[in-house]
Amino acid sequence: MRNTAVNPATAAVAAIRSNRNAAERITKSARHRGAVK
């Protein structure tokens, strides 16, 4: 977290968004390997 003075709600939204992006990336790479059907 670079900006600690940021609005907590904004920080929460950014965290949720980045978590969703990371989850999508993980599932995509897993699908490429054939782990997820």
C-alpha positions in Angstrom: 0.0 0.0 0.0 1.7 3.2 -1.2 -1.0 5.7 0.0 -2.0 5.1 3.6 -3.9 8.4 3.8 -6.3 7.2 1.1 -10.0 6.7 1.8 -10.5 3.2 3.4 -13.5 2.5 1.1 -11.3 3.3 -2.0 -8.6 1.1 -0.6 -11.1 -1.7 -0.1 -12.4 -1.4 -3.6 -8.9 -1.4 -5.1 -8.0 -4.5 -3.1 -11.1 -6.3 -4.2 -10.4 -5.3 -7.8 -6.8 -6.5 -7.7 -7.8 -9.7 -6.0 -10.4 -10.4 -8.7 -7.8 -9.7 -11.4 -5.3 -12.0 -9.7 -7.9 -14.8 -9.4 -8.8 -14.4 -13.1 -5.1 -14.7 -14.0 -4.7 -17.8 -11.9 -7.7 -19.5 -13.3 -6.6 -18.6 -16.9 -3.1 -20.0 -16.4 -4.5 -23.1 -14.7 -6.9 -23.6 -17.6 -4.0 -23.4 -20.1 -2.3 -26.2 -18.2 -5.5 -28.2 -18.3 -6.0 -28.1 -14.5 -9.4 -26.5 -14.7 -11.9 -28.1 -17.0 
